[in-house]
Each structure stands twice: as C-alpha cells, then as structure tokens.
Amino acid sequence: MSPSDSGLFISIEGGEGAGKSTVIAALSDLLSADGREVVLTREPGGTPEGEAIRAVLLDPGNHVVPEAELLLMFAARAQLVRRLIRPALARGAAVVADRFTDASYAYQGGGRGLEMGRIAELERWAAGIRPDLTFLLDVGVAQGLARARSRGGEPDRIEREREDFFERVRAVYLARAAAEPARFRVIDASQPADAVQSAVRAALTEWLRSR
C-alpha cells in the first residue's frame, strides 16, 4: 500500500456519535498553527461526484444492496484519492479525512458481513493509499447512538441500522487498531469533548515529533 507523498494524511474514524467533527476542527487548528496547509474532506464525498454518490448511499428511500454499497463507497473514494488527496499530499499539505478505507472494513465488512478479502482487493486497486495516522474515536454503541439521536434531524439510511450492526462495526474498528498499532491511536470518546480534543492534540503532537 502506497504511503502518502510529502504531506501528511490523517484519518478520523469512529461509529455514530463519536464526535468526529469536533476532533477534526481541533486537528485542523493545530496543524494550521504549525504552518501547514490543511485540506479537509469526508467520506463518502469530498468531490462533486463523491457528494452525488453520498446522496444515493444515505437516502433512506434507497434500497442499496451491500455489494452495491461497497462498490459505491470505493467509487467515491477512487475519485477522492485521485482528484483531491494525492494532489494535496504532493504539494505538502496535511489532509484530514472524516473516515477512509477503515470505514469500509468496519461498516461493509463488519456491519454488512461482506468478505474482508474483497475489501482488501478494492483498497489496493481503487484507493491505493493508506493514512499515515488514524485516530479511532471509540465510544460504546448505546452512548454513541444516544448522542447521534440527540442532534435531531432524520437519521440517514445507515444511521437507521439496528444496534447489533453498530456493535459489529465497533468490533472491527477495534480489531484493526489492535492489528496496526503504529498507525492507529485509539481515543476514549466517551469522555467530554474537551478531554477528547486534548487527548487527540497530545497524540498528534507526540506523533509529529517522532516522525
């Protein structure tokens, strides 16, 4: 798997209600203060084509089968890597992604039960890159779903899944983090937002110093 070029590629992963948005804002501030250009993106999405795919994937009225869901995720990801991420890394920017391929292993692999080997094949072919550093914001499923529901609004197609779906998602995330300790930093996201942000900042500062 190809590493990033001269820039930094950081992904933020986690289940529903993990607090990714506030962590991404904190990371952006820290990296900007370090004098780096920061490029923020999300999955699925990040490009006009990817956002169109996102609308299809998250619309509760659509009945997307698991295999199609996986392929659409990677279609959006392939576009994102080639049109946004790789060019940004090549010019030395720090890319901070709201989810990346680990999410496909967790959601389509763990949640939907699709074969992990198929996902790995797509990762090699369609993505071809892995983050330098991944923060996994880990929170219990019941607490995370309660947070997500407290935000109001209609849940999207994936947010409507049952609790056992999200338990499988969390289990795969934690297994991947255990298998790749050099890349992952697991953060206890059950804490208050300020404590989570402080932990992420400290972990990023330590990682940057060790590079």
C-alpha positions in Angstrom: 0.0 0.0 0.0 1.4 3.3 -1.1 2.2 5.8 1.7 1.4 9.5 1.4 3.8 11.6 -0.5 5.5 14.7 1.1 2.4 15.7 3.0 0.5 14.2 5.9 -2.6 12.0 5.6 -4.6 11.7 8.8 -8.0 10.0 9.0 -10.6 10.1 11.8 -12.6 7.0 12.3 -15.4 6.0 14.7 -19.0 5.0 14.9 -22.1 7.1 15.2 -21.9 9.9 17.8 -18.2 9.5 18.3 -17.6 13.3 17.9 -15.5 13.3 14.8 -16.5 16.8 13.7 -15.1 18.5 16.9 -11.9 16.5 16.7 -11.4 17.4 13.0 -11.7 21.0 13.9 -9.2 20.7 16.7 -6.7 18.9 14.4 -7.2 21.5 11.7 -6.4 24.3 14.1 -3.3 22.5 15.4 -1.9 21.7 12.0 -2.6 25.2 10.7 -0.8 26.7 13.7 2.1 24.5 12.8 2.2 26.4 9.4 0.7 23.6 7.3 -1.9 23.9 4.6 -4.8 21.8 5.8 -7.3 20.1 3.4 -10.4 18.7 5.0 -12.5 16.0 3.3 -15.2 13.4 4.2 -16.4 10.0 3.1 -18.3 9.3 1.1 -18.0 12.7 -0.6 -15.2 15.2 -0.9 -15.7 15.8 -4.7 -18.8 16.7 -6.7 -19.0 13.1 -7.9 -18.5 11.8 -4.5 -21.1 14.0 -3.0 -23.6 12.7 -5.6 -22.7 9.2 -4.6 -23.1 10.2 -0.9 -26.7 11.3 -1.6 -27.5 7.9 -3.1 -25.9 6.0 -0.3 -27.5 7.9 2.6 -31.0 8.5 1.2 -33.4 6.3 3.5 -35.6 5.8 0.5 -33.0 3.9 -1.5 -32.6 0.1 -1.1 -28.9 -0.3 -1.8 -27.7 -3.9 -1.5 -24.5 -4.5 0.5 -22.3 -5.2 -2.6 -23.5 -2.1 -4.4 -22.9 -0.1 -1.2 -19.3 -1.3 -1.0 -18.7 -0.5 -4.7 -20.2 2.9 -4.5 -18.1 3.7 -1.4 -15.0 2.8 -3.4 -16.1 4.7 -6.5 -16.4 7.8 -4.4 -13.0 7.0 -2.7 -11.2 6.5 -6.0 -12.4 9.9 -7.2 -11.4 11.5 -3.9 -7.9 10.0 -3.9 -7.1 11.0 -7.5 -8.7 14.4 -7.6 -8.1 15.7 -4.1 -6.0 13.7 -1.7 -2.9 12.8 -3.9 -2.6 16.3 -5.4 -2.8 17.8 -1.9 -0.2 15.4 -0.5 2.1 16.0 -3.4 2.2 19.7 -2.6 2.9 19.0 1.0 -0.5 19.7 2.5 -2.0 17.9 5.5 -5.1 16.0 4.5 -7.6 15.3 7.4 -10.3 12.9 6.3 -13.5 12.2 8.0 -13.3 8.5 7.5 -11.4 6.5 4.9 -11.0 2.8 3.9 -11.0 1.6 7.5 -14.7 2.6 7.5 -15.4 0.1 4.7 -13.9 -2.7 6.6 -16.0 -1.7 9.7 -19.3 -0.9 8.0 -19.4 -3.0 4.9 -17.2 -5.8 6.3 -18.3 -5.9 9.9 -21.7 -4.4 9.7 -22.9 -5.9 6.4 -20.8 -9.1 6.6 -19.1 -8.7 3.3 -15.8 -10.6 2.8 -12.8 -8.7 4.1 -10.6 -10.1 1.2 -12.9 -8.4 -1.3 -12.5 -5.1 0.6 -8.7 -5.5 0.6 -8.7 -6.0 -3.1 -10.6 -2.9 -3.7 -8.4 -1.0 -1.2 -5.3 -2.0 -3.3 -6.9 -1.2 -6.6 -9.3 1.7 -6.1 -7.7 3.5 -3.2 -4.0 2.6 -3.4 -3.1 4.7 -0.3 -3.5 4.3 3.4 -3.4 7.1 6.0 -0.1 7.9 7.8 -2.0 8.2 11.1 -5.6 7.2 12.1 -7.5 8.3 15.1 -10.2 5.9 16.2 -12.7 7.6 18.4 -14.1 4.8 20.4 -17.3 5.0 22.3 -19.9 2.4 23.4 -22.6 1.9 20.9 -25.5 2.8 23.2 -23.8 6.1 24.2 -22.8 6.9 20.6 -26.3 6.3 19.3 -27.9 8.4 22.1 -25.6 11.3 21.2 -26.4 11.0 17.5 -30.1 11.0 18.1 -29.9 14.0 20.4 -28.7 16.1 17.5 -32.1 15.8 15.9 -33.0 15.5 12.3 -33.9 12.4 10.3 -31.4 9.6 10.5 -29.9 8.6 7.2 -30.0 5.1 5.6 -27.1 3.8 7.6 -27.9 5.5 10.9 -31.2 3.6 10.8 -29.5 0.2 11.3 -30.0 -1.8 14.5 -27.7 -1.7 17.5 -26.1 -5.1 16.7 -25.0 -3.7 13.3 -23.0 -0.9 15.1 -21.6 -3.4 17.6 -20.1 -5.3 14.7 -18.8 -2.1 13.3 -17.1 -1.2 16.6 -15.6 -4.7 16.9 -13.9 -4.5 13.5 -12.6 -1.0 14.2 -11.0 -2.1 17.4 -9.6 -5.2 15.8 -8.0 -3.1 13.0 -6.5 -0.8 15.6 -5.0 -3.7 17.5 -3.5 -5.1 14.3 -1.9 -1.8 13.3 -0.7 -0.1 16.5 1.8 2.0 14.6 -0.8 3.7 12.6 -3.8 3.8 15.0 -4.3 6.0 18.0 -7.4 4.8 20.0 -9.0 7.7 21.9 -11.7 7.2 24.6 -14.5 9.2 23.1 -16.9 8.6 26.0 -15.2 11.5 27.7 -16.3 15.1 27.5 -15.4 16.8 24.2 -12.7 18.9 25.7 -10.9 15.9 27.1 -11.2 14.0 23.8 -9.7 17.0 21.9 -6.9 17.3 24.4 -6.0 13.6 24.0 -6.0 13.9 20.3 -3.8 17.0 20.3 -1.4 15.3 22.6 -1.2 12.2 20.5 -0.8 14.2 17.3 2.0 16.3 18.8 3.8 13.2 20.0 3.5 11.5 16.6 4.7 14.6 14.7 7.8 14.8 17.0 8.6 11.1 16.4 8.5 11.4 12.5 
